Amino acid sequence: MTAFSPTLIVAAVIALAPVIVLAFAGDWVAARAECWPAPVRLVGPTVAGLVYWLVVRGDPSFQWAWFAIYVGLPVGVALLSWEARRHDREQKGNWRDFVILLVLGVVVEFRLFESAWPPHLGGFNRLLLLDSGLYGFLVIRRLNGVGFNFFPRFSDFKTGLRELVFFAPIAAPLGLGMRFLHVHADLPSLPRIAGAWISIFLFVALLEETYFRGWWQNLLERRLGPNWALLATAVLFGLSHFNKGATHFNWRYVLLASLAGIFYGRAWREKHRLMASAITHASVDTIWLLWFR
């Protein structure tokens, strides 16, 4: 499929729609969905299969088995979310919630589905998995406290940048001392800095903060309390970087990512706002990319 073909644009719009709608009208959508018949609510996310078909049809990588997976996995997430809600109305965290998180995390971390897509279109995979999780947790489960609301508030920037200021004096000397960070004396233009920050915010920070803070830390708080949940999630976040930038266990990356996770988690838990932690996350990654990588 050629870049920016009409079919690809339609697929992108369909895949992005749940993220955008839930980011700005999540409560309204979830309330309206309560009026839908149960079968409609449970089979709704099969639209992920349509996205896969639109994007990959005609490409040698297309397989009906992958189509079935992209139809079945979102329905499985919806069913588990439905049962978690039914058995855990107090939202203390049910084993089904953690099964969903483990499956989504393993699929992304080990890139299990990336062979389903042409090399330049693999981003659709993470987007569809995010759609599945959002639909399950926000629309079916109606999990509270996630903070997936992206109407910006001044407090989000205040909190997010404050945690950046707290983290930087720890991360910079530690990273340099471990020879993980390397200073670059470049002076990027403002458009380049802004472009890097926006790209990281949309395609990295938003996804990772939703998964680790909005879902993992949020659910663990109900089981472990806020401090232990913060530490546990930070460690999980750090371990998710074990194979980044190296062929072996990258302990330096794990250590710094775990420390970063503490400050991202602090930003999120102040008001349970993913916007705040995503600002910290995007800012840290932008500084690393442009000046320390």
Contacts in CASP RR format, 6 or more apart in sequence:
PFRMAT RR
TARGET T0000
AUTHOR 0000-0000-0000
METHOD contacts of the structure
MODEL  1
MTAFSPTLIVAAVIALAPVIVLAFAGDWVAARAECWPAPVRLVGPTVAGL
VYWLVVRGDPSFQWAWFAIYVGLPVGVALLSWEARRHDREQKGNWRDFVI
LLVLGVVVEFRLFESAWPPHLGGFNRLLLLDSGLYGFLVIRRLNGVGFNF
FPRFSDFKTGLRELVFFAPIAAPLGLGMRFLHVHADLPSLPRIAGAWISI
FLFVALLEETYFRGWWQNLLERRLGPNWALLATAVLFGLSHFNKGATHFN
WRYVLLASLAGIFYGRAWREKHRLMASAITHASVDTIWLLWFR
1 7 0 8 1.000
1 8 0 8 1.000
1 55 0 8 1.000
1 56 0 8 1.000
1 57 0 8 1.000
1 58 0 8 1.000
1 59 0 8 1.000
1 118 0 8 1.000
1 121 0 8 1.000
2 8 0 8 1.000
3 120 0 8 1.000
7 54 0 8 1.000
7 55 0 8 1.000
8 54 0 8 1.000
8 55 0 8 1.000
8 121 0 8 1.000
10 54 0 8 1.000
11 51 0 8 1.000
11 54 0 8 1.000
11 55 0 8 1.000
11 124 0 8 1.000
12 124 0 8 1.000
14 47 0 8 1.000
14 50 0 8 1.000
14 51 0 8 1.000
14 54 0 8 1.000
15 48 0 8 1.000
15 51 0 8 1.000
15 124 0 8 1.000
15 127 0 8 1.000
15 128 0 8 1.000
15 131 0 8 1.000
16 127 0 8 1.000
18 131 0 8 1.000
18 134 0 8 1.000
18 135 0 8 1.000
19 127 0 8 1.000
19 130 0 8 1.000
19 131 0 8 1.000
19 134 0 8 1.000
19 206 0 8 1.000
21 29 0 8 1.000
22 29 0 8 1.000
22 134 0 8 1.000
22 138 0 8 1.000
22 139 0 8 1.000
22 148 0 8 1.000
23 148 0 8 1.000
23 149 0 8 1.000
23 150 0 8 1.000
24 149 0 8 1.000
24 150 0 8 1.000
24 151 0 8 1.000
26 138 0 8 1.000
26 139 0 8 1.000
26 148 0 8 1.000
26 149 0 8 1.000
29 138 0 8 1.000
29 139 0 8 1.000
30 138 0 8 1.000
30 139 0 8 1.000
30 142 0 8 1.000
33 41 0 8 1.000
33 139 0 8 1.000
33 140 0 8 1.000
38 82 0 8 1.000
41 78 0 8 1.000
41 82 0 8 1.000
41 139 0 8 1.000
41 140 0 8 1.000
42 75 0 8 1.000
42 78 0 8 1.000
42 79 0 8 1.000
42 82 0 8 1.000
42 140 0 8 1.000
43 75 0 8 1.000
44 74 0 8 1.000
44 75 0 8 1.000
44 78 0 8 1.000
44 135 0 8 1.000
45 74 0 8 1.000
45 75 0 8 1.000
45 77 0 8 1.000
45 78 0 8 1.000
45 131 0 8 1.000
45 132 0 8 1.000
45 135 0 8 1.000
45 136 0 8 1.000
46 71 0 8 1.000
46 72 0 8 1.000
46 74 0 8 1.000
46 75 0 8 1.000
48 70 0 8 1.000
48 71 0 8 1.000
48 73 0 8 1.000
48 74 0 8 1.000
48 128 0 8 1.000
48 131 0 8 1.000
48 132 0 8 1.000
49 67 0 8 1.000
49 70 0 8 1.000
49 71 0 8 1.000
51 70 0 8 1.000
51 124 0 8 1.000
51 128 0 8 1.000
52 66 0 8 1.000
52 67 0 8 1.000
52 70 0 8 1.000
52 116 0 8 1.000
52 124 0 8 1.000
52 128 0 8 1.000
53 62 0 8 1.000
53 67 0 8 1.000
55 117 0 8 1.000
55 118 0 8 1.000
55 121 0 8 1.000
55 124 0 8 1.000
56 62 0 8 1.000
56 66 0 8 1.000
56 116 0 8 1.000
56 117 0 8 1.000
56 118 0 8 1.000
56 121 0 8 1.000
59 118 0 8 1.000
61 115 0 8 1.000
61 116 0 8 1.000
61 117 0 8 1.000
61 118 0 8 1.000
63 116 0 8 1.000
66 113 0 8 1.000
66 116 0 8 1.000
69 113 0 8 1.000
69 116 0 8 1.000
70 116 0 8 1.000
70 128 0 8 1.000
73 103 0 8 1.000
73 132 0 8 1.000
74 128 0 8 1.000
74 131 0 8 1.000
74 132 0 8 1.000
74 135 0 8 1.000
77 100 0 8 1.000
77 103 0 8 1.000
77 104 0 8 1.000
77 132 0 8 1.000
77 133 0 8 1.000
77 135 0 8 1.000
77 136 0 8 1.000
78 132 0 8 1.000
78 135 0 8 1.000
78 136 0 8 1.000
78 140 0 8 1.000
80 96 0 8 1.000
80 97 0 8 1.000
80 99 0 8 1.000
80 100 0 8 1.000
81 96 0 8 1.000
81 97 0 8 1.000
81 100 0 8 1.000
81 136 0 8 1.000
81 137 0 8 1.000
81 140 0 8 1.000
81 141 0 8 1.000
82 140 0 8 1.000
82 141 0 8 1.000
83 94 0 8 1.000
83 96 0 8 1.000
84 93 0 8 1.000
84 94 0 8 1.000
84 96 0 8 1.000
84 97 0 8 1.000
84 141 0 8 1.000
85 140 0 8 1.000
85 141 0 8 1.000
85 142 0 8 1.000
87 94 0 8 1.000
87 96 0 8 1.000
88 94 0 8 1.000
88 97 0 8 1.000
91 143 0 8 1.000
91 144 0 8 1.000
91 222 0 8 1.000
92 222 0 8 1.000
92 223 0 8 1.000
93 219 0 8 1.000
93 222 0 8 1.000
93 223 0 8 1.000
97 137 0 8 1.000
97 141 0 8 1.000
97 143 0 8 1.000
97 215 0 8 1.000
97 219 0 8 1.000
98 219 0 8 1.000
100 133 0 8 1.000
100 136 0 8 1.000
100 137 0 8 1.000
101 211 0 8 1.000
101 215 0 8 1.000
101 216 0 8 1.000
101 219 0 8 1.000
104 129 0 8 1.000
104 132 0 8 1.000
104 133 0 8 1.000
104 211 0 8 1.000
105 211 0 8 1.000
105 240 0 8 1.000
106 112 0 8 1.000
107 113 0 8 1.000
107 129 0 8 1.000
108 126 0 8 1.000
108 129 0 8 1.000
109 240 0 8 1.000
113 125 0 8 1.000
113 129 0 8 1.000
114 122 0 8 1.000
114 125 0 8 1.000
116 125 0 8 1.000
117 123 0 8 1.000
117 124 0 8 1.000
117 125 0 8 1.000
126 207 0 8 1.000
130 207 0 8 1.000
130 210 0 8 1.000
130 211 0 8 1.000
133 215 0 8 1.000
134 148 0 8 1.000
134 210 0 8 1.000
137 143 0 8 1.000
137 146 0 8 1.000
137 215 0 8 1.000
138 146 0 8 1.000
138 148 0 8 1.000
143 215 0 8 1.000
143 218 0 8 1.000
143 219 0 8 1.000
145 214 0 8 1.000
145 218 0 8 1.000
145 272 0 8 1.000
146 210 0 8 1.000
146 214 0 8 1.000
146 215 0 8 1.000
146 218 0 8 1.000
146 272 0 8 1.000
146 274 0 8 1.000
147 214 0 8 1.000
147 268 0 8 1.000
147 272 0 8 1.000
147 273 0 8 1.000
147 274 0 8 1.000
147 275 0 8 1.000
148 210 0 8 1.000
148 214 0 8 1.000
148 274 0 8 1.000
149 273 0 8 1.000
149 274 0 8 1.000
149 275 0 8 1.000
150 274 0 8 1.000
150 275 0 8 1.000
152 275 0 8 1.000
153 273 0 8 1.000
153 275 0 8 1.000
155 271 0 8 1.000
155 273 0 8 1.000
155 276 0 8 1.000
156 273 0 8 1.000
156 275 0 8 1.000
156 276 0 8 1.000
156 279 0 8 1.000
157 276 0 8 1.000
157 279 0 8 1.000
159 267 0 8 1.000
159 270 0 8 1.000
159 271 0 8 1.000
159 273 0 8 1.000
159 276 0 8 1.000
159 279 0 8 1.000
159 280 0 8 1.000
160 267 0 8 1.000
160 276 0 8 1.000
160 277 0 8 1.000
160 279 0 8 1.000
160 280 0 8 1.000
160 283 0 8 1.000
161 279 0 8 1.000
161 280 0 8 1.000
161 283 0 8 1.000
162 267 0 8 1.000
163 263 0 8 1.000
163 264 0 8 1.000
163 266 0 8 1.000
163 267 0 8 1.000
163 276 0 8 1.000
163 277 0 8 1.000
163 280 0 8 1.000
164 263 0 8 1.000
164 279 0 8 1.000
164 280 0 8 1.000
164 283 0 8 1.000
164 284 0 8 1.000
166 263 0 8 1.000
166 266 0 8 1.000
167 259 0 8 1.000
167 260 0 8 1.000
167 263 0 8 1.000
167 280 0 8 1.000
167 284 0 8 1.000
168 284 0 8 1.000
168 287 0 8 1.000
170 259 0 8 1.000
171 181 0 8 1.000
171 256 0 8 1.000
171 259 0 8 1.000
171 260 0 8 1.000
171 284 0 8 1.000
172 181 0 8 1.000
172 292 0 8 1.000
174 255 0 8 1.000
174 256 0 8 1.000
174 259 0 8 1.000
175 181 0 8 1.000
175 252 0 8 1.000
175 256 0 8 1.000
176 182 0 8 1.000
176 183 0 8 1.000
178 252 0 8 1.000
178 255 0 8 1.000
178 256 0 8 1.000
179 252 0 8 1.000
180 252 0 8 1.000
180 253 0 8 1.000
180 256 0 8 1.000
181 288 0 8 1.000
181 292 0 8 1.000
181 293 0 8 1.000
182 292 0 8 1.000
182 293 0 8 1.000
183 291 0 8 1.000
183 292 0 8 1.000
184 290 0 8 1.000
184 291 0 8 1.000
184 292 0 8 1.000
184 293 0 8 1.000
186 290 0 8 1.000
186 291 0 8 1.000
188 196 0 8 1.000
188 290 0 8 1.000
192 290 0 8 1.000
193 286 0 8 1.000
193 290 0 8 1.000
196 286 0 8 1.000
196 289 0 8 1.000
196 290 0 8 1.000
197 282 0 8 1.000
197 283 0 8 1.000
197 286 0 8 1.000
200 281 0 8 1.000
200 282 0 8 1.000
200 285 0 8 1.000
200 286 0 8 1.000
200 289 0 8 1.000
201 278 0 8 1.000
201 279 0 8 1.000
201 281 0 8 1.000
201 282 0 8 1.000
204 281 0 8 1.000
204 282 0 8 1.000
204 285 0 8 1.000
205 277 0 8 1.000
205 278 0 8 1.000
205 279 0 8 1.000
205 281 0 8 1.000
205 282 0 8 1.000
205 285 0 8 1.000
206 274 0 8 1.000
206 278 0 8 1.000
208 237 0 8 1.000
208 281 0 8 1.000
209 264 0 8 1.000
209 268 0 8 1.000
209 274 0 8 1.000
209 277 0 8 1.000
209 278 0 8 1.000
209 281 0 8 1.000
210 274 0 8 1.000
212 233 0 8 1.000
212 236 0 8 1.000
212 237 0 8 1.000
212 240 0 8 1.000
212 261 0 8 1.000
212 264 0 8 1.000
213 233 0 8 1.000
213 264 0 8 1.000
213 265 0 8 1.000
213 268 0 8 1.000
213 269 0 8 1.000
213 274 0 8 1.000
213 277 0 8 1.000
214 268 0 8 1.000
214 272 0 8 1.000
214 274 0 8 1.000
216 233 0 8 1.000
216 236 0 8 1.000
217 229 0 8 1.000
217 230 0 8 1.000
217 232 0 8 1.000
217 233 0 8 1.000
217 265 0 8 1.000
217 268 0 8 1.000
217 269 0 8 1.000
218 272 0 8 1.000
220 228 0 8 1.000
220 229 0 8 1.000
220 232 0 8 1.000
220 233 0 8 1.000
221 229 0 8 1.000
221 269 0 8 1.000
223 229 0 8 1.000
224 232 0 8 1.000
226 269 0 8 1.000
230 262 0 8 1.000
230 265 0 8 1.000
230 266 0 8 1.000
230 269 0 8 1.000
231 262 0 8 1.000
233 261 0 8 1.000
233 265 0 8 1.000
234 258 0 8 1.000
234 259 0 8 1.000
234 260 0 8 1.000
234 261 0 8 1.000
234 262 0 8 1.000
234 264 0 8 1.000
234 265 0 8 1.000
235 258 0 8 1.000
237 257 0 8 1.000
237 258 0 8 1.000
237 260 0 8 1.000
237 261 0 8 1.000
237 264 0 8 1.000
238 253 0 8 1.000
238 254 0 8 1.000
238 255 0 8 1.000
238 257 0 8 1.000
238 258 0 8 1.000
238 260 0 8 1.000
238 261 0 8 1.000
239 254 0 8 1.000
239 258 0 8 1.000
240 257 0 8 1.000
241 250 0 8 1.000
241 253 0 8 1.000
241 254 0 8 1.000
241 257 0 8 1.000
242 249 0 8 1.000
242 250 0 8 1.000
242 251 0 8 1.000
242 253 0 8 1.000
242 254 0 8 1.000
243 249 0 8 1.000
243 250 0 8 1.000
244 250 0 8 1.000
244 253 0 8 1.000
245 253 0 8 1.000
246 253 0 8 1.000
260 281 0 8 1.000
260 284 0 8 1.000
263 280 0 8 1.000
264 277 0 8 1.000
264 280 0 8 1.000
264 281 0 8 1.000
265 277 0 8 1.000
267 273 0 8 1.000
267 276 0 8 1.000
267 277 0 8 1.000
267 279 0 8 1.000
267 280 0 8 1.000
268 274 0 8 1.000
268 276 0 8 1.000
268 277 0 8 1.000
270 276 0 8 1.000
END
